[in-house]
């Protein structure tokens, strides 16, 4: 079976960066929740987040869903264009050589939308296939990767995976309880594009990129109420239970064992870990349940600190960080993992080229 690789990654961020320390100052004077918000921020592990909606300038909390979706198209297309163009340039793939464009997003929809307009604006062929994966939440990058791997394994052309998330469009109306304060201070915006392709006819540089060996998923239906993402009259509303880290910790070891065992591997054989930066406690849960050392989650914590939780773009940001700082070495194994509504855990096994 032909090897399929992640041959390049490129990111694009909104220019507005909001420091976490500035959030309490955005509350009305003498707001009763200020002390609670400061306590949440102190334990968040986040220093700043990039947002397309600057809350110091615009208040979208009372907007209906329709204008939020229009704004997604306006703000999303430039970021998507930057990320995809960068990934294609790094991989040495011309836009008209792309066979599949897979757009993953849980924060905005529209037809015609970002996916079809990207094909137009970047000069991809009109015959380029399009796939939109919507509303799967934070874990959606790996189902998107699976679709791209399947395409690249059976077609000569490469696939492009684009995760585009603009969570700042979904600020909910006040008053805010503890759960909503956590959500308001956690999520942020980004676009990340990956080129996924087979070895056929490609250079040695591409053949040194990480190979996707396998993927495994687990949906814990009995816990589905603990993480939700619902379409509402005021954008999309998240439900996020404090029990999520413990539930992930309970499910993750068996899932990772199931991912590794067909290849004769155990967690000790893996030295490269890409953990979805869903929050400080979620990274803690992955680290502790898999008995990882602090260095294994350093990249995830750095991404959380500098960018917050970018939903489905979060894991690709971690992979980009790892490939920039400690690339997956030839013959070495890596594991990527994401978590999201369902309650769903998704994993991928990678091999250094």
C-alpha positions in Angstrom: 0.0 0.0 0.0 1.4 3.4 -1.0 2.6 5.6 1.8 0.6 8.8 2.3 2.4 11.8 4.0 1.7 15.2 5.5 4.1 17.0 3.2 3.6 20.5 4.5 1.7 22.6 7.0 1.0 26.4 7.0 -0.9 28.6 9.4 -2.7 31.9 9.2 -3.8 34.0 12.2 -6.0 37.0 12.6 -4.0 40.2 13.2 -5.9 41.0 16.4 -4.3 39.4 19.5 -6.1 39.8 22.8 -4.1 39.4 26.0 -5.9 37.3 28.6 -5.0 39.8 31.3 -7.1 42.4 29.4 -10.4 40.4 29.6 -11.6 41.6 33.1 -11.3 45.2 31.9 -13.9 44.5 29.3 -16.6 43.7 31.9 -18.8 46.6 33.1 -17.7 48.4 36.2 -18.3 46.4 39.4 -19.4 43.3 37.5 -20.1 40.6 40.1 -18.2 38.0 38.0 -14.9 39.8 37.8 -13.3 37.9 40.6 -14.5 34.6 39.1 -13.1 35.5 35.7 -9.7 36.4 37.1 -9.6 33.1 38.9 -10.4 31.2 35.6 -7.8 33.2 33.7 -5.1 32.5 36.2 -5.5 28.8 35.7 -6.2 28.7 32.0 -2.6 28.3 30.8 -3.4 30.9 28.1 -1.5 34.2 27.6 -3.2 35.5 24.4 -5.6 34.6 21.7 -6.0 35.7 18.1 -9.5 36.8 17.2 -11.3 38.1 14.0 -13.8 39.9 16.3 -12.0 42.3 18.7 -14.3 42.6 21.7 -12.8 46.0 22.5 -14.2 47.3 19.2 -17.3 45.2 18.4 -19.9 43.4 20.6 -21.4 40.5 18.6 -23.1 38.9 21.6 -26.6 40.0 20.6 -26.1 39.3 16.9 -28.4 36.7 15.3 -26.9 33.7 13.6 -27.3 35.0 10.0 -24.9 38.0 10.3 -22.4 35.8 12.1 -22.4 33.4 9.2 -21.9 36.2 6.7 -19.0 37.5 8.7 -17.5 34.0 8.7 -17.3 34.2 4.9 -15.8 37.7 4.9 -13.2 37.0 7.6 -12.5 33.4 6.7 -11.6 33.6 3.1 -8.4 35.7 3.4 -7.1 33.5 6.3 -7.9 30.4 4.3 -6.2 31.7 1.2 -3.1 32.6 3.2 -2.9 29.2 4.9 -3.6 27.1 1.7 -1.2 29.1 -0.5 1.5 28.7 2.1 1.1 25.0 2.4 1.1 24.5 -1.4 4.2 26.7 -1.7 6.0 24.7 1.0 5.1 21.4 -0.7 6.0 22.6 -4.1 2.5 21.7 -5.3 0.8 24.0 -7.9 -2.7 25.0 -7.2 -4.0 23.4 -10.4 -2.4 20.1 -9.2 -4.7 19.7 -6.2 -7.2 16.8 -6.5 -9.2 17.4 -3.3 -9.9 20.4 -1.1 -11.3 19.4 2.3 -12.6 22.2 4.5 -13.1 21.5 8.2 -15.0 24.0 10.2 -17.5 24.0 13.1 -17.9 27.8 13.3 -19.2 28.9 9.9 -21.1 27.7 6.9 -22.3 29.0 3.6 -22.8 27.9 0.0 -21.2 29.1 -2.1 -18.6 29.5 0.5 -14.9 29.5 1.5 -14.2 26.2 -0.2 -15.6 27.0 -3.7 -14.1 30.5 -3.6 -10.7 29.2 -2.6 -10.7 27.1 -5.8 -11.6 30.2 -7.8 -9.1 32.6 -6.1 -6.1 30.2 -6.0 -6.5 28.9 -9.5 -7.4 25.3 -8.7 -9.0 23.4 -11.5 -12.8 23.5 -11.7 -12.7 19.7 -11.5 -11.1 19.8 -8.0 -13.2 17.8 -5.7 -14.5 19.5 -2.6 -15.5 18.1 0.8 -16.8 20.1 3.7 -16.7 18.6 7.2 -18.9 20.6 9.5 -19.9 20.8 13.1 -17.8 18.0 14.5 -16.0 20.4 16.8 -12.5 20.2 18.2 -11.8 16.6 17.0 -12.6 17.2 13.4 -9.1 17.6 12.0 -8.4 13.9 12.2 -11.6 12.8 10.4 -10.6 15.4 7.8 -7.1 13.9 7.6 -8.6 10.4 7.2 -10.6 11.6 4.2 -7.5 13.2 2.6 -5.4 10.1 3.3 -8.0 7.9 1.6 -8.1 10.2 -1.4 -4.3 10.5 -1.8 -4.0 6.7 -1.5 -6.2 6.1 -4.5 -5.5 9.2 -6.7 -2.2 10.6 -8.1 -3.1 14.1 -7.0 -2.5 15.5 -3.5 -5.3 16.6 -1.2 -5.4 19.8 0.9 -6.9 19.7 4.4 -7.9 23.2 5.7 -9.1 23.7 9.3 -10.7 27.1 9.5 -12.2 28.1 12.9 -13.5 31.5 13.9 -14.9 30.9 17.4 -14.9 34.6 18.3 -18.0 34.9 16.1 -20.0 32.9 18.7 -19.9 35.0 21.8 -23.1 34.4 23.6 -25.4 37.0 25.2 -24.9 37.8 28.9 -25.4 37.1 31.8 -22.6 34.6 31.9 -22.2 31.7 34.3 -19.0 29.9 35.2 -19.2 27.6 32.2 -19.7 30.5 29.8 -16.8 32.5 31.4 -14.5 29.5 30.7 -15.7 29.2 27.1 -15.3 33.0 26.6 -11.7 32.9 27.8 -10.7 29.6 26.0 -11.6 29.7 22.3 -9.8 31.5 19.5 -9.4 31.7 15.8 -7.0 30.3 13.2 -6.6 28.7 9.8 -4.2 25.8 9.2 -3.7 24.0 5.9 -1.9 20.6 5.3 -0.9 19.1 2.0 -1.5 15.3 2.1 0.0 13.2 -0.7 1.4 9.9 -1.8 4.9 9.1 -2.8 4.3 8.7 -6.5 6.5 10.9 -8.5 7.5 13.1 -5.6 10.9 14.3 -4.5 13.0 13.0 -1.6 12.0 16.0 0.4 8.4 14.9 0.3 9.3 11.3 1.1 11.0 12.5 4.3 7.7 13.9 5.6 5.6 12.1 8.2 3.6 9.0 7.0 0.1 8.5 8.3 0.1 4.8 9.3 -3.4 4.5 10.9 -6.2 6.2 12.7 -8.5 5.1 15.5 -11.6 6.7 17.1 -13.8 6.2 20.1 -17.2 7.8 20.7 -18.4 7.5 24.3 -22.2 7.9 23.7 -22.9 7.6 27.4 -21.1 10.9 28.0 -22.4 12.9 25.1 -24.1 15.5 27.3 -20.8 16.7 28.7 -19.7 18.5 25.5 -22.2 20.0 23.1 -22.2 22.4 20.2 -25.6 23.6 19.2 -26.9 26.0 16.6 -28.8 28.7 18.3 -30.5 32.0 17.5 -27.4 33.9 18.6 -24.7 31.9 16.9 -23.5 28.5 18.1 -23.7 27.7 21.8 -21.2 25.4 23.5 -21.8 23.2 26.6 -18.6 22.2 28.4 -18.7 20.1 31.5 -15.9 20.2 34.1 -15.9 16.4 34.0 -14.4 16.3 30.4 -10.8 15.9 31.4 -11.6 12.9 33.7 -13.7 11.3 31.0 -10.9 11.7 28.4 -8.4 10.2 30.9 -10.7 7.2 31.4 -11.0 6.5 27.6 -7.7 7.5 26.2 -5.3 4.7 27.3 -7.4 1.9 25.7 -7.9 4.0 22.5 -4.1 4.6 22.1 -3.4 0.9 22.8 -5.8 0.0 20.1 -4.2 2.4 17.7 -0.7 1.1 18.4 -1.2 -2.7 18.8 -1.8 -3.6 15.2 1.7 -2.2 14.5 3.2 -4.2 17.4 3.8 -1.0 19.4 3.1 0.2 22.9 3.1 3.8 24.2 6.8 3.5 25.3 7.7 3.1 21.6 6.3 6.6 20.9 8.5 9.6 21.5 6.5 12.3 19.7 3.1 13.4 21.0 0.7 15.9 19.5 -2.1 16.5 22.0 -5.0 18.7 21.2 -4.6 22.0 23.2 -8.2 21.9 24.5 -7.3 23.4 27.8 -4.7 23.0 30.6 -6.7 20.3 32.4 -7.2 18.4 29.1 -3.5 18.3 28.4 -2.9 17.3 32.0 -5.4 14.4 31.6 -3.6 13.1 28.4 -0.2 13.4 30.0 -1.2 11.7 33.3 -3.4 8.9 31.8 -0.7 7.9 29.3 2.2 8.4 31.8 3.9 10.9 29.6 6.8 13.1 30.7 6.4 16.9 30.7 8.5 17.2 27.5 5.9 15.2 25.6 3.2 17.9 26.0 5.5 20.9 25.8 4.4 21.9 22.3 0.7 21.5 23.2 1.1 23.8 26.2 3.0 26.3 24.2 0.2 26.4 21.5 -2.4 26.7 24.2 -0.4 29.6 25.8 0.1 31.5 22.6 -3.1 30.8 20.7 -5.8 29.4 23.0 -8.1 26.6 21.9 -8.6 27.0 18.1 -11.1 24.1 17.9 -10.3 21.8 14.9 -7.3 24.0 14.0 -5.7 23.4 17.4 -4.1 20.0 16.7 -2.7 21.1 13.3 -1.1 24.0 15.1 0.5 21.6 17.5 1.8 19.4 14.7 3.2 22.6 13.0 4.9 23.6 16.2 6.4 20.1 16.6 7.6 19.9 13.0 9.2 23.4 13.4 11.0 22.6 16.7 11.4 18.8 17.0 10.5 17.2 13.6 9.4 13.6 13.7 12.7 11.8 13.0 13.0 9.1 10.3 11.8 5.7 11.6 10.3 7.2 14.8 6.7 7.0 15.8 4.3 9.8 16.7 0.7 10.0 18.0 -1.7 12.8 17.4 -5.0 13.1 19.3 -8.1 15.2 19.4 -11.2 15.4 21.6 -14.6 16.8 20.9 -18.4 16.5 21.2 -19.9 13.0 21.1 -18.0 12.5 23.4 -15.4 11.6 20.8 -11.6 10.9 21.0 -9.7 10.6 17.7 -6.1 9.5 17.2 -3.6 9.1 14.4 -0.3 7.1 14.2 2.5 8.8 12.3 5.9 7.5 11.2 8.9 9.8 10.5 10.0 9.5 6.8 
